[in-house]
Amino acid sequence: MHNSPQKLLDRAGLKPTPNRILVLKALLSTHTPMSLIDLETELQTLERSSILRVLTLLLDNELIHIMEDGRGVSKYEVCRCEHHNSVSDMHVHFYCERCRRVCCFEDIGIPVIEVPAGYTVKSVNYMLKGLCPECTAIVEQKQ
């Protein structure tokens, strides 16, 4: 679901400051999770510390997800669900080992796993790894 930064911030009860709007606009502008370096490149007017403060606030208010991209790099993406209440709202990601892109498979939910009593799961990093269609085609051409 695509929302405006203003609507997302309003939904979380957060003041729509310029920095928050800029970070959310950048995250909403792509269907690929963004790293801190990606955000710094995109938002050259903001310092790293400002971006990190906004990301922390957005994470704390469950407006964004953080995930590891397959190489150990943290990436961020907007939670596209109205009510992010559980792991079942999250989706699968795919990491291409050749071009290193991360793709969201928004239509593939993360399987529900029963954990022992007393444990509360807050997040899951469900990453498939392999070759994307473009890289598969390149590898097959070389053979």
N, CA, C and O atoms as a GROMACS GRO file, in nm:
protein
  572
    1MET      N    1   0.085  -0.116   0.000
    1MET     CA    2   0.000   0.000   0.000
    1MET      C    3   0.090   0.123   0.000
    1MET      O    4   0.182   0.134   0.081
    2HIS      N    5   0.063   0.215  -0.092
    2HIS     CA    6   0.143   0.337  -0.098
    2HIS      C    7   0.069   0.448  -0.027
    2HIS      O    8  -0.044   0.481  -0.062
    3ASN      N    9   0.132   0.504   0.071
    3ASN     CA   10   0.080   0.618   0.145
    3ASN      C   11   0.176   0.732   0.128
    3ASN      O   12   0.292   0.713   0.092
    4SER      N   13   0.129   0.851   0.154
    4SER     CA   14   0.218   0.966   0.155
    4SER      C   15   0.292   0.967   0.288
    4SER      O   16   0.243   0.912   0.386
    5PRO      N   17   0.409   1.030   0.292
    5PRO     CA   18   0.481   1.042   0.420
    5PRO      C   19   0.394   1.106   0.528
    5PRO      O   20   0.396   1.064   0.643
    6GLN      N   21   0.318   1.208   0.489
    6GLN     CA   22   0.230   1.278   0.584
    6GLN      C   23   0.128   1.181   0.646
    6GLN      O   24   0.109   1.182   0.768
    7LYS      N   25   0.065   1.099   0.564
    7LYS     CA   26  -0.035   1.004   0.614
    7LYS      C   27   0.028   0.901   0.707
    7LYS      O   28  -0.028   0.867   0.811
    8LEU      N   29   0.146   0.852   0.669
    8LEU     CA   30   0.214   0.754   0.754
    8LEU      C   31   0.250   0.812   0.890
    8LEU      O   32   0.229   0.748   0.993
    9LEU      N   33   0.302   0.934   0.889
    9LEU     CA   34   0.339   0.999   1.015
    9LEU      C   35   0.215   1.029   1.099
    9LEU      O   36   0.217   1.011   1.221
   10ASP      N   37   0.108   1.076   1.034
   10ASP     CA   38  -0.017   1.102   1.106
   10ASP      C   39  -0.069   0.975   1.171
   10ASP      O   40  -0.111   0.976   1.287
   11ARG      N   41  -0.066   0.864   1.096
   11ARG     CA   42  -0.115   0.736   1.147
   11ARG      C   43  -0.040   0.694   1.273
   11ARG      O   44  -0.098   0.633   1.363
   12ALA      N   45   0.090   0.727   1.279
   12ALA     CA   46   0.171   0.690   1.395
   12ALA      C   47   0.168   0.797   1.504
   12ALA      O   48   0.227   0.778   1.610
   13GLY      N   49   0.098   0.909   1.478
   13GLY     CA   50   0.092   1.017   1.576
   13GLY      C   51   0.222   1.095   1.586
   13GLY      O   52   0.253   1.151   1.691
   14LEU      N   53   0.298   1.100   1.477
   14LEU     CA   54   0.426   1.170   1.475
   14LEU      C   55   0.415   1.301   1.398
   14LEU      O   56   0.343   1.311   1.299
   15LYS      N   57   0.487   1.400   1.445
   15LYS     CA   58   0.489   1.530   1.379
   15LYS      C   59   0.561   1.517   1.244
   15LYS      O   60   0.668   1.456   1.238
   16PRO      N   61   0.505   1.573   1.138
   16PRO     CA   62   0.567   1.562   1.006
   16PRO      C   63   0.679   1.664   0.984
   16PRO      O   64   0.660   1.764   0.916
   17THR      N   65   0.795   1.638   1.042
   17THR     CA   66   0.908   1.729   1.025
   17THR      C   67   0.969   1.711   0.885
   17THR      O   68   0.950   1.606   0.823
   18PRO      N   69   1.041   1.811   0.836
   18PRO     CA   70   1.103   1.799   0.704
   18PRO      C   71   1.194   1.676   0.690
   18PRO      O   72   1.189   1.609   0.587
   19ASN      N   73   1.275   1.647   0.791
   19ASN     CA   74   1.365   1.532   0.783
   19ASN      C   75   1.288   1.400   0.775
   19ASN      O   76   1.325   1.312   0.698
   20ARG      N   77   1.184   1.387   0.853
   20ARG     CA   78   1.102   1.265   0.851
   20ARG      C   79   1.037   1.247   0.715
   20ARG      O   80   1.033   1.136   0.661
   21ILE      N   81   0.986   1.355   0.660
   21ILE     CA   82   0.921   1.350   0.529
   21ILE      C   83   1.022   1.311   0.421
   21ILE      O   84   0.992   1.229   0.335
   22LEU      N   85   1.142   1.370   0.426
   22LEU     CA   86   1.244   1.338   0.326
   22LEU      C   87   1.285   1.191   0.331
   22LEU      O   88   1.297   1.126   0.226
   23VAL      N   89   1.306   1.138   0.450
   23VAL     CA   90   1.347   0.997   0.464
   23VAL      C   91   1.235   0.905   0.416
   23VAL      O   92   1.260   0.810   0.342
   24LEU      N   93   1.112   0.933   0.456
   24LEU     CA   94   1.001   0.849   0.412
   24LEU      C   95   0.980   0.858   0.262
   24LEU      O   96   0.951   0.757   0.198
   25LYS      N   97   0.993   0.977   0.203
   25LYS     CA   98   0.979   0.990   0.057
   25LYS      C   99   1.082   0.905  -0.014
   25LYS      O  100   1.052   0.838  -0.113
   26ALA      N  101   1.205   0.907   0.036
   26ALA     CA  102   1.311   0.826  -0.026
   26ALA      C  103   1.278   0.678  -0.016
   26ALA      O  104   1.295   0.604  -0.114
   27LEU      N  105   1.232   0.633   0.100
   27LEU     CA  106   1.199   0.491   0.118
   27LEU      C  107   1.077   0.450   0.035
   27LEU      O  108   1.070   0.338  -0.013
   28LEU      N  109   0.982   0.541   0.020
   28LEU     CA  110   0.862   0.511  -0.059
   28LEU      C  111   0.888   0.514  -0.210
   28LEU      O  112   0.810   0.458  -0.287
   29SER      N  113   0.997   0.579  -0.250
   29SER     CA  114   1.023   0.596  -0.393
   29SER      C  115   1.078   0.471  -0.460
   29SER      O  116   1.096   0.469  -0.582
   30THR      N  117   1.105   0.367  -0.385
   30THR     CA  118   1.165   0.246  -0.440
   30THR      C  119   1.092   0.123  -0.388
   30THR      O  120   1.028   0.126  -0.282
   31HIS      N  121   1.103   0.014  -0.464
   31HIS     CA  122   1.047  -0.113  -0.418
   31HIS      C  123   1.158  -0.204  -0.366
   31HIS      O  124   1.138  -0.323  -0.344
   32THR      N  125   1.274  -0.144  -0.347
   32THR     CA  126   1.391  -0.217  -0.296
   32THR      C  127   1.431  -0.157  -0.163
   32THR      O  128   1.438  -0.035  -0.152
   33PRO      N  129   1.457  -0.238  -0.063
   33PRO     CA  130   1.504  -0.183   0.065
   33PRO      C  131   1.631  -0.099   0.045
   33PRO      O  132   1.714  -0.131  -0.039
   34MET      N  133   1.645   0.007   0.124
   34MET     CA  134   1.759   0.099   0.112
   34MET      C  135   1.849   0.090   0.235
   34MET      O  136   1.801   0.080   0.348
   35SER      N  137   1.979   0.094   0.211
   35SER     CA  138   2.076   0.098   0.320
   35SER      C  139   2.096   0.242   0.365
   35SER      O  140   2.047   0.335   0.301
   36LEU      N  141   2.167   0.258   0.475
   36LEU     CA  142   2.199   0.393   0.522
   36LEU      C  143   2.281   0.468   0.415
   36LEU      O  144   2.259   0.587   0.393
   37ILE      N  145   2.373   0.398   0.351
   37ILE     CA  146   2.454   0.461   0.246
   37ILE      C  147   2.365   0.503   0.128
   37ILE      O  148   2.384   0.610   0.072
   38ASP      N  149   2.268   0.418   0.092
   38ASP     CA  150   2.173   0.454  -0.015
   38ASP      C  151   2.098   0.582   0.022
   38ASP      O  152   2.082   0.672  -0.060
   39LEU      N  153   2.053   0.588   0.146
   39LEU     CA  154   1.978   0.706   0.192
   39LEU      C  155   2.067   0.830   0.195
   39LEU      O  156   2.022   0.938   0.159
   40GLU      N  157   2.191   0.814   0.239
   40GLU     CA  158   2.284   0.928   0.240
   40GLU      C  159   2.308   0.981   0.099
   40GLU      O  160   2.314   1.102   0.077
   41THR      N  161   2.321   0.891   0.003
   41THR     CA  162   2.341   0.930  -0.136
   41THR      C  163   2.219   1.002  -0.190
   41THR      O  164   2.230   1.104  -0.258
   42GLU      N  165   2.102   0.949  -0.158
   42GLU     CA  166   1.975   1.007  -0.204
   42GLU      C  167   1.947   1.141  -0.137
   42GLU      O  168   1.897   1.234  -0.201
   43LEU      N  169   1.978   1.151  -0.009
   43LEU     CA  170   1.945   1.269   0.071
   43LEU      C  171   2.071   1.345   0.109
   43LEU      O  172   2.106   1.352   0.227
   44GLN      N  173   2.138   1.400   0.014
   44GLN     CA  174   2.267   1.464   0.038
   44GLN      C  175   2.258   1.587   0.128
   44GLN      O  176   2.359   1.633   0.180
   45THR      N  177   2.138   1.640   0.146
   45THR     CA  178   2.123   1.757   0.232
   45THR      C  179   2.115   1.719   0.380
   45THR      O  180   2.125   1.806   0.466
   46LEU      N  181   2.097   1.590   0.410
   46LEU     CA  182   2.087   1.546   0.549
   46LEU      C  183   2.216   1.476   0.594
   46LEU      O  184   2.277   1.401   0.518
   47GLU      N  185   2.255   1.502   0.716
   47GLU     CA  186   2.370   1.434   0.773
   47GLU      C  187   2.331   1.293   0.817
   47GLU      O  188   2.214   1.264   0.843
   48ARG      N  189   2.431   1.206   0.824
   48ARG     CA  190   2.410   1.067   0.864
   48ARG      C  191   2.338   1.059   0.998
   48ARG      O  192   2.246   0.978   1.014
   49SER      N  193   2.377   1.140   1.095
   49SER     CA  194   2.316   1.135   1.228
   49SER      C  195   2.168   1.171   1.222
   49SER      O  196   2.087   1.114   1.294
   50SER      N  197   2.131   1.264   1.136
   50SER     CA  198   1.990   1.302   1.121
   50SER      C  199   1.910   1.188   1.059
   50SER      O  200   1.798   1.159   1.102
   51ILE      N  201   1.967   1.124   0.958
   51ILE     CA  202   1.900   1.010   0.895
   51ILE      C  203   1.882   0.897   0.996
   51ILE      O  204   1.775   0.837   1.004
   52LEU      N  205   1.986   0.868   1.073
   52LEU     CA  206   1.978   0.762   1.174
   52LEU      C  207   1.872   0.791   1.280
   52LEU      O  208   1.800   0.701   1.321
   53ARG      N  209   1.863   0.916   1.324
   53ARG     CA  210   1.760   0.952   1.423
   53ARG      C  211   1.620   0.927   1.367
   53ARG      O  212   1.533   0.874   1.436
   54VAL      N  213   1.600   0.966   1.241
   54VAL     CA  214   1.469   0.945   1.178
   54VAL      C  215   1.441   0.796   1.163
   54VAL      O  216   1.331   0.751   1.193
   55LEU      N  217   1.539   0.719   1.118
   55LEU     CA  218   1.520   0.574   1.101
   55LEU      C  219   1.485   0.509   1.234
   55LEU      O  220   1.396   0.424   1.240
   56THR      N  221   1.554   0.547   1.340
   56THR     CA  222   1.526   0.491   1.473
   56THR      C  223   1.383   0.522   1.516
   56THR      O  224   1.314   0.435   1.568
   57LEU      N  225   1.340   0.644   1.496
   57LEU     CA  226   1.204   0.684   1.531
   57LEU      C  227   1.102   0.605   1.449
   57LEU      O  228   1.002   0.558   1.504
   58LEU      N  229   1.126   0.592   1.320
   58LEU     CA  230   1.034   0.519   1.233
   58LEU      C  231   1.028   0.371   1.269
   58LEU      O  232   0.922   0.310   1.264
   59LEU      N  233   1.143   0.314   1.304
   59LEU     CA  234   1.146   0.174   1.349
   59LEU      C  235   1.069   0.157   1.480
   59LEU      O  236   0.989   0.064   1.494
   60ASP      N  237   1.093   0.247   1.574
   60ASP     CA  238   1.026   0.240   1.705
   60ASP      C  239   0.875   0.251   1.691
   60ASP      O  240   0.801   0.196   1.772
   61ASN      N  241   0.829   0.322   1.588
   61ASN     CA  242   0.685   0.340   1.566
   61ASN      C  243   0.629   0.245   1.460
   61ASN      O  244   0.516   0.262   1.414
   62GLU      N  245   0.710   0.145   1.422
   62GLU     CA  246   0.671   0.038   1.329
   62GLU      C  247   0.621   0.091   1.195
   62GLU      O  248   0.531   0.032   1.134
   63LEU      N  249   0.680   0.200   1.148
   63LEU     CA  250   0.649   0.250   1.015
   63LEU      C  251   0.742   0.191   0.910
   63LEU      O  252   0.710   0.188   0.791
   64ILE      N  253   0.858   0.143   0.954
   64ILE     CA  254   0.953   0.079   0.864
   64ILE      C  255   1.002  -0.052   0.925
   64ILE      O  256   0.990  -0.075   1.045
   65HIS      N  257   1.057  -0.136   0.837
   65HIS     CA  258   1.121  -0.262   0.878
   65HIS      C  259   1.271  -0.248   0.854
   65HIS      O  260   1.314  -0.171   0.768
   66ILE      N  261   1.349  -0.322   0.928
   66ILE     CA  262   1.492  -0.334   0.902
   66ILE      C  263   1.518  -0.481   0.872
   66ILE      O  264   1.462  -0.570   0.935
   67MET      N  265   1.604  -0.503   0.774
   67MET     CA  266   1.638  -0.640   0.738
   67MET      C  267   1.783  -0.644   0.694
   67MET      O  268   1.840  -0.542   0.654
   68GLU      N  269   1.842  -0.762   0.703
   68GLU     CA  270   1.980  -0.783   0.659
   68GLU      C  271   1.975  -0.832   0.515
   68GLU      O  272   1.896  -0.921   0.483
   69ASP      N  273   2.058  -0.775   0.428
   69ASP     CA  274   2.042  -0.796   0.284
   69ASP      C  275   2.111  -0.917   0.225
   69ASP      O  276   2.112  -0.933   0.103
   70GLY      N  277   2.169  -1.002   0.305
   70GLY     CA  278   2.236  -1.119   0.251
   70GLY      C  279   2.388  -1.105   0.257
   70GLY      O  280   2.460  -1.204   0.244
   71ARG      N  281   2.436  -0.981   0.277
   71ARG     CA  282   2.579  -0.954   0.290
   71ARG      C  283   2.611  -0.898   0.427
   71ARG      O  284   2.726  -0.863   0.455
   72GLY      N  285   2.512  -0.888   0.513
   72GLY     CA  286   2.533  -0.831   0.646
   72GLY      C  287   2.505  -0.682   0.653
   72GLY      O  288   2.532  -0.619   0.755
   73VAL      N  289   2.450  -0.624   0.546
   73VAL     CA  290   2.418  -0.482   0.542
   73VAL      C  291   2.272  -0.463   0.583
   73VAL      O  292   2.184  -0.530   0.531
   74SER      N  293   2.248  -0.372   0.677
   74SER     CA  294   2.111  -0.342   0.718
   74SER      C  295   2.044  -0.255   0.613
   74SER      O  296   2.101  -0.157   0.564
   75LYS      N  297   1.922  -0.292   0.579
   75LYS     CA  298   1.843  -0.215   0.482
   75LYS      C  299   1.707  -0.189   0.543
   75LYS      O  300   1.659  -0.264   0.628
   76TYR      N  301   1.646  -0.080   0.497
   76TYR     CA  302   1.519  -0.034   0.553
   76TYR      C  303   1.415  -0.026   0.443
   76TYR      O  304   1.446   0.005   0.328
   77GLU      N  305   1.290  -0.054   0.481
   77GLU     CA  306   1.180  -0.038   0.388
   77GLU      C  307   1.055  -0.001   0.466
   77GLU      O  308   1.041  -0.032   0.584
   78VAL      N  309   0.963   0.066   0.397
   78VAL     CA  310   0.838   0.109   0.460
   78VAL      C  311   0.748  -0.011   0.479
   78VAL      O  312   0.735  -0.096   0.390
   79CYS      N  313   0.687  -0.018   0.595
   79CYS     CA  314   0.585  -0.120   0.621
   79CYS      C  315   0.463  -0.079   0.541
   79CYS      O  316   0.406   0.028   0.565
   80ARG      N  317   0.423  -0.160   0.448
   80ARG     CA  318   0.313  -0.124   0.358
   80ARG      C  319   0.178  -0.174   0.407
   80ARG      O  320   0.078  -0.165   0.334
   81CYS      N  321   0.173  -0.224   0.529
   81CYS     CA  322   0.048  -0.272   0.587
   81CYS      C  323  -0.013  -0.163   0.674
   81CYS      O  324   0.058  -0.086   0.738
   82GLU      N  325  -0.145  -0.156   0.675
   82GLU     CA  326  -0.214  -0.061   0.763
   82GLU      C  327  -0.186  -0.092   0.909
   82GLU      O  328  -0.162  -0.002   0.989
   83HIS      N  329  -0.190  -0.220   0.943
   83HIS     CA  330  -0.176  -0.260   1.083
   83HIS      C  331  -0.062  -0.359   1.094
   83HIS      O  332  -0.081  -0.480   1.076
   84HIS      N  333   0.056  -0.310   1.122
   84HIS     CA  334   0.173  -0.396   1.137
   84HIS      C  335   0.174  -0.449   1.281
   84HIS      O  336   0.231  -0.388   1.371
   85ASN      N  337   0.110  -0.562   1.298
   85ASN     CA  338   0.096  -0.616   1.433
   85ASN      C  339   0.179  -0.741   1.457
   85ASN      O  340   0.204  -0.777   1.572
   86SER      N  341   0.220  -0.807   1.350
   86SER     CA  342   0.284  -0.936   1.371
   86SER      C  343   0.378  -0.970   1.258
   86SER      O  344   0.385  -0.901   1.156
   87VAL      N  345   0.452  -1.077   1.278
   87VAL     CA  346   0.543  -1.127   1.177
   87VAL      C  347   0.465  -1.164   1.050
   87VAL      O  348   0.520  -1.155   0.941
   88SER      N  349   0.340  -1.205   1.064
   88SER     CA  350   0.262  -1.244   0.947
   88SER      C  351   0.238  -1.128   0.850
   88SER      O  352   0.199  -1.151   0.736
   89ASP      N  353   0.262  -1.004   0.894
   89ASP     CA  354   0.251  -0.888   0.805
   89ASP      C  355   0.376  -0.870   0.718
   89ASP      O  356   0.373  -0.794   0.622
   90MET      N  357   0.486  -0.939   0.751
   90MET     CA  358   0.612  -0.922   0.679
   90MET      C  359   0.614  -1.010   0.555
   90MET      O  360   0.530  -1.098   0.538
   91HIS      N  361   0.712  -0.985   0.468
   91HIS     CA  362   0.722  -1.061   0.344
   91HIS      C  363   0.864  -1.110   0.320
   91HIS      O  364   0.958  -1.071   0.390
   92VAL      N  365   0.878  -1.196   0.220
   92VAL     CA  366   1.005  -1.257   0.185
   92VAL      C  367   1.087  -1.162   0.098
   92VAL      O  368   1.032  -1.084   0.020
   93HIS      N  369   1.220  -1.170   0.112
   93HIS     CA  370   1.312  -1.093   0.028
   93HIS      C  371   1.402  -1.190  -0.048
   93HIS      O  372   1.422  -1.304  -0.006
   94PHE      N  373   1.455  -1.142  -0.161
   94PHE     CA  374   1.545  -1.223  -0.242
   94PHE      C  375   1.673  -1.145  -0.266
   94PHE      O  376   1.668  -1.029  -0.306
   95TYR      N  377   1.788  -1.208  -0.240
   95TYR     CA  378   1.919  -1.147  -0.262
   95TYR      C  379   1.987  -1.216  -0.378
   95TYR      O  380   2.008  -1.337  -0.376
   96CYS      N  381   2.022  -1.138  -0.481
   96CYS     CA  382   2.094  -1.193  -0.596
   96CYS      C  383   2.243  -1.193  -0.564
   96CYS      O  384   2.302  -1.088  -0.538
   97GLU      N  385   2.302  -1.311  -0.565
   97GLU     CA  386   2.442  -1.326  -0.530
   97GLU      C  387   2.536  -1.274  -0.636
   97GLU      O  388   2.656  -1.261  -0.611
   98ARG      N  389   2.485  -1.244  -0.754
   98ARG     CA  390   2.570  -1.193  -0.862
   98ARG      C  391   2.566  -1.040  -0.867
   98ARG      O  392   2.671  -0.976  -0.862
   99CYS      N  393   2.447  -0.980  -0.879
   99CYS     CA  394   2.437  -0.833  -0.891
   99CYS      C  395   2.416  -0.765  -0.756
   99CYS      O  396   2.423  -0.643  -0.747
  100ARG      N  397   2.390  -0.843  -0.653
  100ARG     CA  398   2.375  -0.797  -0.514
  100ARG      C  399   2.251  -0.711  -0.491
  100ARG      O  400   2.245  -0.637  -0.392
  101ARG      N  401   2.153  -0.720  -0.578
  101ARG     CA  402   2.029  -0.648  -0.554
  101ARG      C  403   1.939  -0.728  -0.461
  101ARG      O  404   1.944  -0.851  -0.456
  102VAL      N  405   1.857  -0.656  -0.386
  102VAL     CA  406   1.758  -0.718  -0.299
  102VAL      C  407   1.621  -0.684  -0.355
  102VAL      O  408   1.591  -0.568  -0.383
  103CYS      N  409   1.538  -0.785  -0.372
  103CYS     CA  410   1.402  -0.766  -0.422
  103CYS      C  411   1.303  -0.806  -0.314
  103CYS      O  412   1.328  -0.897  -0.235
  104CYS      N  413   1.192  -0.737  -0.312
  104CYS     CA  414   1.084  -0.772  -0.220
  104CYS      C  415   0.984  -0.862  -0.292
  104CYS      O  416   0.942  -0.832  -0.404
  105PHE      N  417   0.949  -0.970  -0.228
  105PHE     CA  418   0.840  -1.054  -0.275
  105PHE      C  419   0.722  -1.027  -0.184
  105PHE      O  420   0.692  -1.105  -0.094
  106GLU      N  421   0.656  -0.914  -0.208
  106GLU     CA  422   0.551  -0.867  -0.118
  106GLU      C  423   0.431  -0.961  -0.111
  106GLU      O  424   0.356  -0.959  -0.014
  107ASP      N  425   0.412  -1.043  -0.215
  107ASP     CA  426   0.299  -1.134  -0.217
  107ASP      C  427   0.330  -1.268  -0.150
  107ASP      O  428   0.243  -1.355  -0.142
  108ILE      N  429   0.453  -1.285  -0.103
  108ILE     CA  430   0.490  -1.410  -0.035
  108ILE      C  431   0.514  -1.378   0.112
  108ILE      O  432   0.613  -1.315   0.147
  109GLY      N  433   0.423  -1.423   0.196
  109GLY     CA  434   0.435  -1.398   0.339
  109GLY      C  435   0.536  -1.490   0.404
  109GLY      O  436   0.571  -1.595   0.349
  110ILE      N  437   0.582  -1.451   0.519
  110ILE     CA  438   0.675  -1.532   0.596
  110ILE      C  439   0.595  -1.641   0.668
  110ILE      O  440   0.494  -1.611   0.732
  111PRO      N  441   0.640  -1.766   0.660
  111PRO     CA  442   0.567  -1.873   0.728
  111PRO      C  443   0.561  -1.848   0.879
  111PRO      O  444   0.656  -1.797   0.939
  112VAL      N  445   0.448  -1.883   0.937
  112VAL     CA  446   0.432  -1.869   1.081
  112VAL      C  447   0.501  -1.988   1.148
  112VAL      O  448   0.476  -2.103   1.114
  113ILE      N  449   0.587  -1.957   1.243
  113ILE     CA  450   0.660  -2.060   1.316
  113ILE      C  451   0.623  -2.049   1.463
  113ILE      O  452   0.633  -1.942   1.522
  114GLU      N  453   0.581  -2.160   1.520
  114GLU     CA  454   0.547  -2.162   1.662
  114GLU      C  455   0.674  -2.167   1.745
  114GLU      O  456   0.760  -2.253   1.724
  115VAL      N  457   0.686  -2.075   1.837
  115VAL     CA  458   0.802  -2.073   1.927
  115VAL      C  459   0.756  -2.117   2.066
  115VAL      O  460   0.637  -2.111   2.096
  116PRO      N  461   0.848  -2.161   2.150
  116PRO     CA  462   0.810  -2.206   2.284
  116PRO      C  463   0.741  -2.096   2.364
  116PRO      O  464   0.763  -1.977   2.340
  117ALA      N  465   0.659  -2.137   2.457
  117ALA     CA  466   0.586  -2.043   2.543
  117ALA      C  467   0.683  -1.947   2.610
  117ALA      O  468   0.792  -1.986   2.653
  118GLY      N  469   0.643  -1.822   2.619
  118GLY     CA  470   0.724  -1.720   2.684
  118GLY      C  471   0.808  -1.638   2.588
  118GLY      O  472   0.858  -1.531   2.626
  119TYR      N  473   0.825  -1.685   2.465
  119TYR     CA  474   0.903  -1.610   2.365
  119TYR      C  475   0.809  -1.525   2.281
  119TYR      O  476   0.700  -1.568   2.245
  120THR      N  477   0.853  -1.404   2.250
  120THR     CA  478   0.776  -1.315   2.163
  120THR      C  479   0.863  -1.276   2.045
  120THR      O  480   0.969  -1.216   2.062
  121VAL      N  481   0.820  -1.311   1.924
  121VAL     CA  482   0.894  -1.279   1.803
  121VAL      C  483   0.853  -1.139   1.758
  121VAL      O  484   0.734  -1.112   1.738
  122LYS      N  485   0.951  -1.051   1.741
  122LYS     CA  486   0.925  -0.914   1.696
  122LYS      C  487   0.956  -0.895   1.549
  122LYS      O  488   0.893  -0.814   1.482
  123SER      N  489   1.054  -0.970   1.498
  123SER     CA  490   1.087  -0.958   1.356
  123SER      C  491   1.151  -1.087   1.307
  123SER      O  492   1.199  -1.169   1.385
  124VAL      N  493   1.149  -1.101   1.176
  124VAL     CA  494   1.209  -1.217   1.111
  124VAL      C  495   1.281  -1.166   0.986
  124VAL      O  496   1.228  -1.081   0.915
  125ASN      N  497   1.400  -1.219   0.960
  125ASN     CA  498   1.471  -1.187   0.838
  125ASN      C  499   1.464  -1.311   0.750
  125ASN      O  500   1.542  -1.404   0.767
  126TYR      N  501   1.371  -1.312   0.656
  126TYR     CA  502   1.351  -1.426   0.568
  126TYR      C  503   1.406  -1.390   0.431
  126TYR      O  504   1.340  -1.322   0.353
  127MET      N  505   1.527  -1.436   0.404
  127MET     CA  506   1.600  -1.398   0.283
  127MET      C  507   1.628  -1.522   0.199
  127MET      O  508   1.692  -1.616   0.245
  128LEU      N  509   1.580  -1.521   0.077
  128LEU     CA  510   1.615  -1.624  -0.021
  128LEU      C  511   1.737  -1.572  -0.097
  128LEU      O  512   1.747  -1.453  -0.124
  129LYS      N  513   1.830  -1.661  -0.131
  129LYS     CA  514   1.950  -1.620  -0.204
  129LYS      C  515   1.965  -1.704  -0.329
  129LYS      O  516   1.932  -1.823  -0.331
  130GLY      N  517   2.015  -1.642  -0.433
  130GLY     CA  518   2.036  -1.712  -0.560
  130GLY      C  519   2.064  -1.611  -0.668
  130GLY      O  520   2.135  -1.513  -0.646
  131LEU      N  521   2.009  -1.635  -0.788
  131LEU     CA  522   2.028  -1.545  -0.901
  131LEU      C  523   1.894  -1.488  -0.946
  131LEU      O  524   1.795  -1.561  -0.957
  132CYS      N  525   1.892  -1.358  -0.972
  132CYS     CA  526   1.771  -1.294  -1.025
  132CYS      C  527   1.754  -1.336  -1.172
  132CYS      O  528   1.847  -1.392  -1.230
  133PRO      N  529   1.639  -1.309  -1.233
  133PRO     CA  530   1.618  -1.350  -1.373
  133PRO      C  531   1.724  -1.293  -1.469
  133PRO      O  532   1.769  -1.364  -1.559
  134GLU      N  533   1.764  -1.167  -1.451
  134GLU     CA  534   1.864  -1.107  -1.540
  134GLU      C  535   1.999  -1.178  -1.528
  134GLU      O  536   2.063  -1.208  -1.628
  135CYS      N  537   2.041  -1.204  -1.405
  135CYS     CA  538   2.169  -1.271  -1.385
  135CYS      C  539   2.164  -1.417  -1.428
  135CYS      O  540   2.263  -1.470  -1.479
  136THR      N  541   2.051  -1.482  -1.410
  136THR     CA  542   2.035  -1.620  -1.458
  136THR      C  543   2.053  -1.626  -1.608
  136THR      O  544   2.120  -1.715  -1.660
  137ALA      N  545   1.994  -1.529  -1.679
  137ALA     CA  546   2.006  -1.524  -1.825
  137ALA      C  547   2.151  -1.502  -1.867
  137ALA      O  548   2.197  -1.564  -1.963
  138ILE      N  549   2.223  -1.416  -1.798
  138ILE     CA  550   2.364  -1.390  -1.832
  138ILE      C  551   2.448  -1.516  -1.810
  138ILE      O  552   2.530  -1.550  -1.894
  139VAL      N  553   2.427  -1.584  -1.698
  139VAL     CA  554   2.504  -1.705  -1.668
  139VAL      C  555   2.473  -1.814  -1.771
  139VAL      O  556   2.563  -1.886  -1.815
  140GLU      N  557   2.346  -1.825  -1.809
  140GLU     CA  558   2.308  -1.928  -1.907
  140GLU      C  559   2.367  -1.899  -2.045
  140GLU      O  560   2.401  -1.992  -2.119
  141GLN      N  561   2.380  -1.771  -2.080
  141GLN     CA  562   2.440  -1.734  -2.209
  141GLN      C  563   2.587  -1.771  -2.215
  141GLN      O  564   2.637  -1.808  -2.322
  142LYS      N  565   2.656  -1.763  -2.102
  142LYS     CA  566   2.799  -1.793  -2.098
  142LYS      C  567   2.827  -1.943  -2.108
  142LYS      O  568   2.938  -1.983  -2.141
  143GLN      N  569   2.727  -2.026  -2.079
  143GLN     CA  570   2.749  -2.171  -2.078
  143GLN      C  571   2.737  -2.231  -2.215
  143GLN      O  572   2.752  -2.352  -2.232
   0.00000   0.00000   0.00000
